[in-house]
Structure formats: structure tokens, C-alpha cells
Amino acid sequence: MDSTGGKQKFDIIVVGGGSAALETVVAACQHGAKRVLMIEKAPKLESGGNARYSSTGFRFAYSGKEEIKKLVPDMDAVTYDRISVPAYTVQDFIDDMNRVTENLIDQDIARVIAEDSNEAIHWTKKMGIPWKLHMHVVVDNKIHFEPGVIIHPVGGGLGQLKIWRELATTLGVEIRYDSAVTGLIGNAAKVEGVKVTTADGSYDAYADAVILCAGGFQANQEMRARYLDGNTDIMKVRGTRHDTGEVLRAALDLGARSSGHWRGAHQAPLDAGSPRFEVPVGNDGMGSWTKRYSYPLGITVDKFGQRFFDEGEAQFSFTYAKTGAKILEQAGGLAFQIFDRTTSAHIHKHDSHHLETMFEADTLPELAKKIGINADVFVRTVEEFNAAVSDDRPFDPSISDGRHTVGIHPAKTNWANRVETPPYRAYPVTGGIAFTFGGVEVTTEGQVVNISGNPMQGLYAVGDIAGIFYHNYPSCSGQTRNAVFALRTTRHALGRNTAVARAS
Ligand SMILES: Cc1cc2nc3c(=O)[nH]c(=O)nc-3n(C[C@H](O)[C@H](O)[C@H](O)COP(=O)(O)OP(=O)(O)OC[C@H]3O[C@@H](n4cnc5c(N)ncnc54)[C@H](O)[C@@H]3O)c2cc1C
């Protein structure tokens, strides 16, 4: 009962205010819900979750450049001719999820994310989200992309959040800001509502279905220390400060079963000078200003001047989410990405060009001095690396080129270029957390599963609060999962079996 004594009853209550929540309320309305309430802990001006700090690139299965042209209709003819877009199949997507999660991802969940990804992107387009081409490299005048990741919304995450919010309002969704869900009403078999706390007090609200979209626990220092490895309690949080895990905890306390990698999280390399929370984004929609994703082209050394991982294991979109954790394991949670003139030329255009810390020198000892590391060790590391580079294959940043090292540890598997042409550059980096992988277990329809293995009636979860990933994640599949499960959960909750959008 609320403070006036009247029971607040809705068809659907969605908890959260990020991209998962907004897509879910819109999908719920499309699937026939009449009374939809969205409860967001953040104040209106800070609302939107992690997407506020992201370009929100979207991974999906596509057939080739003609399909991309449909999604980016204002692409000019010259650009269309220059883009190289081999098909990315459902099986490619499933294989990528299996490889990076070390085959721990639930196979049914992986299958529906990949199979529905194409429907989901076309749904967003139909809903009015405008798309543009994503991060790329240019080689021989051709534009190449990471496999599966070709587009992001115009205006990035902020751009899409604005459109979803306007849609939600037009469709009659009631949005309550500054309202934290602090408990669930029900038991491990059935959930009937939520407990809400505001500055003025607390009240209960009831619904036929409660859909949890309250994100991970990455902004909760105590939970990071409890569940994640290393000095993660003092690490930088790239996204929203509002994802503090209490809704996840409430679901577990009620009897939800946990899933996903509880010691794992998306932790990526960031400029060491990044703010502690909420790294700002640029107007170009390209996400956080301090990300540093060009490391596969150079080498990375710790503060003792030594390499510590295979920088060229795969394209950055398959390794960046675990590379931040490797950096945090090093002394001081600090490392330096090193490039020479040749590799500097290929640093991603969008890689930290707004707020970067960069040191440059004409000799390696000078560079070592500037960044405060032991020059003898650093020079020896570079000399050993240079001597190990095999010239069997040419350097090609547009593909996994197989240009590798021989006889050193750690090896470099691709893009092994000698660090030999001045000026040399060093970028100090640390690891920044984007979101946690531990969450509640869900079915392929987004129903939360209880400790006995049965769906909890009336309770669903969409987004980072559902534990799906292990070890690592293929870049940009968070947004895919949000849209796919926004559609699947609301279809299920409202008893609809029809799709609201199919690829045209
Ligand atoms: C910097 C950065 C870049 C990223 N780039 C990409 C990318 O390009 N592509 C991609 O796919 N993914 C990307 N991600 C990951 C992606 O943003 C997330 O996976 C996705 O935003 C998760 O959506 P969500 O709605 O589940 O959670 P969030 O966006 O985190 O939203 C959670 C919401 O719940 C609210 N909330 C929290 N607690 C409560 C409570 N108690 N009561 C009510 N509301 C509550 C929060 O205020 C917030 O609005 C990036 C993440 C970051 C941080």
C-alpha cells in the first residue's frame, strides 16, 4: 500500500533507467502492456546507466554491406564502395561468445542472443534509432571493422537514450526518478512487487511482472572487494555511480540462483589519469574519452619495463575486456602502452584523442626516463622483442595478420612490429571497470530462475543484472543482449509470441 492507502498496481514494473530498462518498457508497451512503471534510482539528470558513458556499439549477425547500408541509409556512395564487410553469421557470433567465455556461456542463452541479434537491430532502427559506422581502420583506402561490430547509434549512448526516453513517454510509461528499489515483494516461487525508497520515505508497488534492469555491482566498492580479484575496490569505474548491486542482492536473498562469473568483470585499459567515476564522453558519440584500445599494435610494459601478456592475441574487441584486469594485477595497477612512429600511425582515431596522457621521446632511454621506469630493463625488453619478430608475414592491421614473435615469453601472436623508428610514444594505462559478470540466472525468456531451478513467477531480468558472461565478453554484445531480452521477456510476460520487428 502507498502512503495514501491505495494499492499501486501495474501490468509491468521495470527496475532501472539504463538502456535495458528503456528498451524493455518500450517493448512492453508494444506487446500490449497498458500500465507500465519504470523506477530509476538516479536523478533525472544522471539517469541512463552505463549507456551515458558509452558509444553503445551493437554486435549483430549480418549478411554483408548491403544490409549495413539499410541500417545506415545516409552513407554516401564513396564510403559504401570503400567499406569491407564480410558476412558475420549467427554461428560466427556464437563461436566468438564461446571462445572468449572459454565455453562457459550457457549454450541456449548464447544461441538466442546470436539468433535474435539481427531482429533486435532492425527493431531498434524501426523504433527510430539512427545508426552510423563504428570504429575502423583504413588500409589501402579500404575501411575495415572488427568482425561483428560495424555500427553505433548517432550520438552514441546519450543519443539512443534520448530517443528511447521520448518513446517511453509518448507510449505513456510512468517514469519515477530518485526512486531506489530496495526490496522485492514475494518469495522464491512468485514475485508480486517491489519496495521503493525515496527521499520522502518508502512505499510498495505491485505488478503482474517485475523486470529487473538495475545493472551490475561495479560501482559498489565493498562488493567489488568481496567478489573480484585483486585491488579492484580501488579501481576506476568507467560508467554510472548508481549501479551498486542492491537489487541483485535482493533477488538473491529472495531465492534467485546466481550465474555468470562472480570474480569476473569487463575491465578495459584506460588512461591512467582517468577520473575515478563516470569517464566523460565526447559529442562524437564515441564513448569514454580515456579508453586505450590500440595496444594490439604495440607492446605493453609494466612499471619495471617488462612485457606481461600477448598484446596481439586477437583483435582488441575480443581481448580488451580482460586486458584491464591484467594491468591491475601489475605493480601499482599501472602499465605503459608503447608505440613507435610506424605503429603510432595506426592508433585508433577514437582512441583517447581528447583526454590523453602521452609521453614522446627520440630514444628509448629518454622515454623510460620520462615515464619513470628502469631504462636498462626497458631497452632490453624492446631489444629482445625486436629480435624475436618474425618477418614471415607482412604487417596488416585490418586482419589478424599472424605476424608473430619466435622464442620469447610472452609471445606476441599478431601485429608483431619492431619498436625501432623514433619518435617513441608511451601511454600510461590502468584498468577501468565497465560492468560485472556475476548476476542472476535467467531462462531464454528472461525469467529469473530460483535455487530449485524453477522460474520465479512474475520475475524477469534484462541486462547486466543477469549473469551471462565468463572471463571476457565479445565487445558490444551487452547492447545486443539488452535489446534481445527486452523483446523476449516482454513477449513472455505479456503472453505474446509474435515478433514486433523482423529484418526487412
Ligand atoms: C564506458 C562503457 C562503454 C561501454 N561500451 C559498450 C558498447 O559500446 N557496446 C555494448 O554493447 N556495451 C557497452 N558497454 C556495456 C553496456 O553499457 C552495458 O552492458 C549496458 O549498458 C548494461 O545495461 P543495463 O541497462 O543492464 O545497466 P545500466 O546501463 O548500468 O543501467 C542500470 C540502471 O539501473 C539503475 N539502478 C541501479 N540500482 C537501482 C535501484 N536500486 N533501483 C532503481 N534503479 C537502480 C541505475 O541508475 C541505472 O539507470 C559499455 C559500458 C561502459 C561502462
The ligand as a Gaussian input file, in Angstrom:
#p B3LYP/6-31G(d) Opt

LIG

0 1
 C       32.306000       3.081000     -20.716000
 C       31.475000       1.935000     -21.175000
 C       31.434000       1.641000     -22.522000
 C       30.650000       0.570000     -22.976000
 N       30.557000       0.356000     -24.317000
 C       29.700000      -0.567000     -24.780000
 C       29.454000      -0.715000     -26.170000
 O       29.968000       0.038000     -26.998000
 N       28.569000      -1.690000     -26.545000
 C       27.961000      -2.525000     -25.656000
 O       27.228000      -3.415000     -26.046000
 N       28.172000      -2.379000     -24.333000
 C       28.996000      -1.415000     -23.887000
 N       29.162000      -1.255000     -22.529000
 C       28.427000      -2.123000     -21.622000
 C       26.977000      -1.691000     -21.602000
 O       26.887000      -0.309000     -21.447000
 C       26.230000      -2.341000     -20.505000
 O       26.334000      -3.699000     -20.657000
 C       24.770000      -1.926000     -20.558000
 O       24.663000      -0.538000     -20.511000
 C       24.008000      -2.527000     -19.449000
 O       22.730000      -2.010000     -19.471000
 P       21.795000      -2.144000     -18.188000
 O       20.613000      -1.298000     -18.516000
 O       21.683000      -3.549000     -17.822000
 O       22.620000      -1.478000     -16.996000
 P       22.973000       0.029000     -16.766000
 O       23.125000       0.757000     -18.031000
 O       24.147000       0.015000     -15.877000
 O       21.704000       0.631000     -16.013000
 C       21.345000       0.243000     -14.713000
 C       20.288000       1.214000     -14.240000
 O       19.739000       0.757000     -13.002000
 C       19.613000       1.847000     -12.123000
 N       19.612000       1.323000     -10.759000
 C       20.639000       0.787000     -10.057000
 N       20.235000       0.418000      -8.838000
 C       18.908000       0.703000      -8.760000
 C       17.915000       0.575000      -7.740000
 N       18.229000       0.106000      -6.533000
 N       16.655000       0.979000      -8.006000
 C       16.323000       1.516000      -9.229000
 N       17.230000       1.687000     -10.203000
 C       18.502000       1.269000      -9.983000
 C       20.809000       2.719000     -12.452000
 O       20.619000       4.043000     -12.008000
 C       20.822000       2.612000     -13.982000
 O       19.936000       3.533000     -14.560000
 C       29.936000      -0.207000     -22.054000
 C       29.979000       0.081000     -20.685000
 C       30.732000       1.162000     -20.251000
 C       30.745000       1.499000     -18.779000

